[in-house]
Amino acid sequence: MRMTKYSHSAKFRYGLFMLLVFIGGVGLAFSLQQWRGAEPAANTTRSALSAYGGDFVLDNSAGARSLQDYRGQLVMMYFGFASCPDICPTSLGVMRKAYNTLSQDEQNTVQGLFISIDPVRDTPEIAHNYAQHFQKNFTGLSGTPQAVAQVAQQYGALFRKTATPDSALAYTLDHSSVIYLVDQKGVLREKLQHGITPQELTDKLRSYL
């Protein structure tokens, strides 16, 4: 009888533990979804994308640049920061490989843009040099924190500062990793999630050329 009571008690405690684990997991998933909730899923429908995008003005090493300056070109755009340890270099590397796969005539109709979400550290010169480190025909843009935040909001790009007290940089930035395709008329057409291959991106670019 004692063994039976103990068995029931152990089963009850185990069941309660698993229930708490499940509730905690649901809560964590909900919190993450709330943080990402403002960002529509990649490759989403055109009607869902219509709420995002639009013209903007930011700065590079040569002065103010507007998205309108690239009318007639297909723009692939990425929000990141120059001291990003891995995600940004990976995504910009994919952009470079896809761009270099295009013919010279195709390259003449495609523009790569890198927008820094860390304007405090990334001056327009730093942002532009960082973009050109990957491809000399890419352009890096920065601006005031308010201007950068406005452009990020327009496109649904999410980021937040996270303190790193044990690092010499003092803080880093958690951010969504998306390649945005803006067509020749300045309309946002695609949001391509981190993990897209260079060939897949090349195919996407050519579908709009």
LOLO-768325 format. One record per residue (C-alpha): x, y, z. Coordinates in pm, whole numbers. Example, Ala and Ser with C-alpha at 12.3 -4.5 7.8 and 13.67 -1.06 7.14 Angstrom:
! LOLO-768325
+--------+--------+--------+
|     px |     py |     pz |
+--------+--------+--------+
|   1230 |   -450 |    780 |
|   1367 |   -106 |    714 |
+--------+--------+--------+
***
This chain:
! LOLO-768325
+--------+--------+--------+
|     px |     py |     pz |
+--------+--------+--------+
|      0 |      0 |      0 |
|    282 |    239 |     78 |
|    434 |    177 |   -263 |
|     99 |    250 |   -427 |
|     60 |    581 |   -241 |
|    417 |    678 |   -324 |
|    361 |    587 |   -688 |
|     47 |    802 |   -709 |
|    224 |   1091 |   -536 |
|    525 |   1069 |   -770 |
|    300 |   1057 |  -1074 |
|    110 |   1362 |   -948 |
|    433 |   1560 |   -893 |
|    567 |   1456 |  -1232 |
|    240 |   1555 |  -1403 |
|    241 |   1892 |  -1225 |
|    604 |   1950 |  -1327 |
|    529 |   1874 |  -1694 |
|    227 |   2106 |  -1684 |
|    441 |   2391 |  -1551 |
|    703 |   2326 |  -1818 |
|    433 |   2336 |  -2086 |
|    286 |   2661 |  -1951 |
|    631 |   2817 |  -1933 |
|    707 |   2715 |  -2292 |
|    380 |   2862 |  -2416 |
|    453 |   3186 |  -2231 |
|    802 |   3211 |  -2380 |
|    673 |   3144 |  -2731 |
|    402 |   3408 |  -2684 |
|    659 |   3664 |  -2565 |
|    883 |   3600 |  -2865 |
|    586 |   3623 |  -3098 |
|    489 |   3957 |  -2944 |
|    840 |   4094 |  -3013 |
|    827 |   3971 |  -3371 |
|    457 |   4043 |  -3414 |
|    507 |   4374 |  -3591 |
|    704 |   4201 |  -3866 |
|    502 |   4018 |  -4132 |
|    630 |   3676 |  -4227 |
|    883 |   3649 |  -4506 |
|    751 |   3586 |  -4856 |
|    413 |   3714 |  -4739 |
|    139 |   3826 |  -4974 |
|    154 |   4155 |  -5158 |
|   -157 |   4282 |  -4976 |
|     13 |   4226 |  -4639 |
|    328 |   4401 |  -4763 |
|    132 |   4704 |  -4880 |
|    132 |   4843 |  -4524 |
|    512 |   4859 |  -4529 |
|    778 |   5039 |  -4729 |
|    796 |   5388 |  -4874 |
|   1052 |   5653 |  -4953 |
|   1307 |   5780 |  -4703 |
|   1620 |   5993 |  -4680 |
|   1935 |   5886 |  -4493 |
|   2306 |   5969 |  -4525 |
|   2612 |   5805 |  -4670 |
|   2969 |   5925 |  -4705 |
|   2874 |   6147 |  -5002 |
|   2575 |   6311 |  -4836 |
|   2200 |   6258 |  -4824 |
|   2057 |   5972 |  -5025 |
|   1691 |   5901 |  -5094 |
|   1527 |   5577 |  -5197 |
|   1396 |   5778 |  -5491 |
|   1755 |   5805 |  -5616 |
|   1729 |   5438 |  -5713 |
|   1411 |   5454 |  -5919 |
|   1445 |   5226 |  -6218 |
|   1663 |   4984 |  -6019 |
|   1570 |   4679 |  -5818 |
|   1687 |   4740 |  -5459 |
|   1785 |   4469 |  -5214 |
|   1807 |   4623 |  -4869 |
|   1930 |   4499 |  -4532 |
|   1913 |   4648 |  -4179 |
|   2210 |   4564 |  -3958 |
|   2519 |   4713 |  -3794 |
|   2890 |   4716 |  -3867 |
|   3001 |   4541 |  -3546 |
|   2749 |   4258 |  -3590 |
|   2944 |   3937 |  -3527 |
|   2775 |   3688 |  -3758 |
|   2419 |   3742 |  -3886 |
|   2492 |   4060 |  -4082 |
|   2810 |   3930 |  -4250 |
|   2625 |   3613 |  -4346 |
|   2332 |   3800 |  -4501 |
|   2549 |   4054 |  -4680 |
|   2762 |   3767 |  -4806 |
|   2450 |   3608 |  -4956 |
|   2362 |   3942 |  -5117 |
|   2714 |   3969 |  -5261 |
|   2712 |   3616 |  -5403 |
|   2368 |   3664 |  -5559 |
|   2472 |   3999 |  -5708 |
|   2794 |   3858 |  -5849 |
|   2602 |   3576 |  -6015 |
|   2412 |   3830 |  -6227 |
|   2539 |   3939 |  -6566 |
|   2689 |   4286 |  -6601 |
|   2369 |   4415 |  -6761 |
|   2163 |   4271 |  -6476 |
|   2398 |   4418 |  -6214 |
|   2345 |   4761 |  -6368 |
|   1978 |   4737 |  -6274 |
|   2027 |   4615 |  -5913 |
|   2132 |   4821 |  -5609 |
|   2234 |   4683 |  -5270 |
|   2164 |   4898 |  -4964 |
|   2287 |   4844 |  -4609 |
|   2110 |   5053 |  -4343 |
|   2279 |   5075 |  -4004 |
|   2055 |   5038 |  -3701 |
|   2345 |   5153 |  -3482 |
|   2387 |   5518 |  -3589 |
|   2563 |   5611 |  -3264 |
|   2863 |   5399 |  -3362 |
|   2808 |   5369 |  -3736 |
|   2860 |   5707 |  -3897 |
|   2754 |   5733 |  -4263 |
|   3118 |   5677 |  -4360 |
|   3147 |   5362 |  -4148 |
|   2818 |   5226 |  -4278 |
|   2918 |   5292 |  -4639 |
|   3265 |   5141 |  -4600 |
|   3112 |   4835 |  -4435 |
|   2872 |   4784 |  -4726 |
|   3151 |   4825 |  -4979 |
|   3363 |   4572 |  -4795 |
|   3119 |   4313 |  -4927 |
|   3055 |   4463 |  -5271 |
|   3194 |   4786 |  -5409 |
|   2862 |   4870 |  -5575 |
|   2665 |   4847 |  -5248 |
|   2577 |   5161 |  -5055 |
|   2577 |   5199 |  -4675 |
|   2341 |   5443 |  -4506 |
|   2306 |   5584 |  -4156 |
|   2153 |   5894 |  -3998 |
|   2013 |   6023 |  -3673 |
|   1868 |   5764 |  -3435 |
|   1524 |   5910 |  -3498 |
|   1560 |   5889 |  -3877 |
|   1689 |   5532 |  -3866 |
|   1409 |   5424 |  -3630 |
|   1152 |   5578 |  -3864 |
|   1283 |   5391 |  -4168 |
|   1300 |   5064 |  -3972 |
|    939 |   5114 |  -3864 |
|    833 |   5180 |  -4224 |
|    971 |   4843 |  -4329 |
|    884 |   4644 |  -4018 |
|   1249 |   4588 |  -3927 |
|   1283 |   4510 |  -3556 |
|   1581 |   4580 |  -3332 |
|   1660 |   4645 |  -2969 |
|   1973 |   4733 |  -2775 |
|   2109 |   4474 |  -2532 |
|   2374 |   4559 |  -2275 |
|   2692 |   4350 |  -2282 |
|   2879 |   4464 |  -1970 |
|   3153 |   4204 |  -2016 |
|   3228 |   4324 |  -2369 |
|   3441 |   4618 |  -2481 |
|   3150 |   4727 |  -2703 |
|   2922 |   4776 |  -2399 |
|   2611 |   4683 |  -2598 |
|   2494 |   4488 |  -2898 |
|   2175 |   4488 |  -3104 |
|   1928 |   4205 |  -3141 |
|   1752 |   4244 |  -3474 |
|   1543 |   4076 |  -3737 |
|   1743 |   3948 |  -4033 |
|   1552 |   4010 |  -4356 |
|   1648 |   4104 |  -4711 |
|   1393 |   4348 |  -4851 |
|   1333 |   4367 |  -5225 |
|   1202 |   4703 |  -5349 |
|   1104 |   4715 |  -5713 |
|   1192 |   4970 |  -5980 |
|    895 |   5189 |  -5881 |
|    989 |   5197 |  -5513 |
|    734 |   4937 |  -5401 |
|    828 |   4677 |  -5139 |
|    775 |   4341 |  -5307 |
|    947 |   4076 |  -5094 |
|   1074 |   4014 |  -4740 |
|   1321 |   3726 |  -4752 |
|   1418 |   3567 |  -4422 |
|   1765 |   3480 |  -4299 |
|   1866 |   3144 |  -4442 |
|   1783 |   3213 |  -4806 |
|   2058 |   3078 |  -5032 |
|   2249 |   3289 |  -5286 |
|   2088 |   3095 |  -5571 |
|   1740 |   3147 |  -5430 |
|   1810 |   3519 |  -5397 |
|   1947 |   3532 |  -5752 |
|   1628 |   3368 |  -5878 |
|   1420 |   3621 |  -5686 |
|   1616 |   3912 |  -5829 |
|   1582 |   3785 |  -6184 |
|   1207 |   3739 |  -6142 |
|   1181 |   4121 |  -6108 |
|   1430 |   4219 |  -6378 |
+--------+--------+--------+
***
